Amino acid sequence: MTDPSRDDVVLGIDGGGTRTRAVLVDAGGRVLGVGVAGGSNVHDVGATAAGRQLRAAVERAWAVLGGAPGRIASAGCCLAGLVTDADRTVAMAALAEAGLPTDGSQLVLDHDGAAAVAGAHLGHPGLVLIAGTGSACYGRAVDGTVLRVGGWGWWFGDEGSGACLGREALVAVAEAADGRGRATALSASVLQHLECGDADDLLFRVYVRGLDRAGTAALAPLVLAAAAAHDPVASAIVERAADHLARAVETAVRAIATERPPLALVGGVATAAGMRARLDRALERRSVDIDIVAAALAPPFGAALLALERLGPITSDTLDALCRTSRRWDDAL
């Protein structure tokens, strides 16, 4: 591959609680390389650790091109947990740690929902339901305003997320061990995943060794698998999660005030086969009138789109190139 002009490269970053995904795009919208690293939610890991993951993801994207990293003309950095000015201050410290642009003329710094909405609907009005490690529903109104429903973190929010599913799995295992709850297949799968001999070992595993948000969310696939196998306890957990997510969408639809807005699903929980049918039913029960569509671009490319906008108006040819060339890299992300 011929190297592009290094002064024309833009960077898009989608930093979540589990993964950080970076993409490099030339000024014409052609995707040049991608890189993936660990989570960079500054609430979870702090500025220094987040900076290391940001740096690793970007370096891996540059490695696809070969040679030394070049200059970044513009960067769209969209990070989970970025809500307040204090969050932005910590995020800027993480960017500095990573050696990334911190100059406002080169940088679009926003929450991960902004990247998801921009990518899913290519800048047009619409909704995005994100349910991965955390959860939130984001919407872009006709006037360009971006709204958020949910996304309050796993202590008092993120209902329907992977962390929420994982926590409920732990509760189910504990209740089954006590006899307070029904026997469930989750007991065996959760204990095996956490390398516990019995339920009592969970006390040491969780409270002494520690189980963070990402580790808790890693239990979500076990819940979805058990629900798919018709375990009643796991099925009830997933049903509750679907209703929580549908409630967030219902609220966002009222706020966006757009007739039958398109809704894209993003994140491992939202797009899981075992969740989609339940979510459809929960939305129907709530009489939510939306049109579920495939996201045009994954969030990292949405972040790159925001970076391209910083350089000037985006032509249809640039947008077409971004959509076309991004497909090659979807599996890598």
Order of alpha helices (4+ residues) and beta strands (2+ residues): beta-beta-beta-alpha-beta-alpha-beta-alpha-beta-beta-beta-alpha-alpha-alpha-alpha-alpha-beta-alpha-beta-alpha-alpha
